[in-house]
Amino acid sequence: MPKPYSALEMAQAVAYLLAHLAGDESLVRPKGLEVFNESQDDLAPAA
């Protein structure tokens, strides 16, 4: 999240990320928050 950001924006980002990690996609991604997901298909095979 680019600075400057408010405490409210940070709280919304944390709420979104925690919900996203729990599989809840009902929250809208906050503006300015970049999320990089790696699916299992994108990961390199284990050596």
RATAVEN-V70862 format. One record per residue. RES is the residue in three letters. PHI is phi in radians with two decimals (none if undefined). Layout:
# RATAVEN-V70862
res phi
RES PHI
RES PHI
This chain:
# RATAVEN-V70862
res phi
MET none
PRO -1.24
LYS -1.48
PRO -1.44
TYR -2.37
SER -1.57
ALA -1.08
LEU -1.11
GLU -1.09
MET -1.19
ALA -1.10
GLN -1.14
ALA -1.14
VAL -1.13
ALA -1.04
TYR -1.08
LEU -1.13
LEU -1.13
ALA -1.12
HIS -1.07
LEU -1.12
ALA -1.46
GLY 1.58
ASP -1.58
GLU -1.82
SER -1.40
LEU -1.50
VAL -1.45
ARG -1.10
PRO -1.07
LYS -1.05
GLY 1.59
LEU -1.58
GLU -1.76
VAL -2.11
PHE -1.98
ASN -1.82
GLU -1.98
SER -1.40
GLN -1.05
ASP -1.24
ASP -1.48
LEU -1.38
ALA -1.20
PRO -1.11
ALA -1.18
ALA -1.59
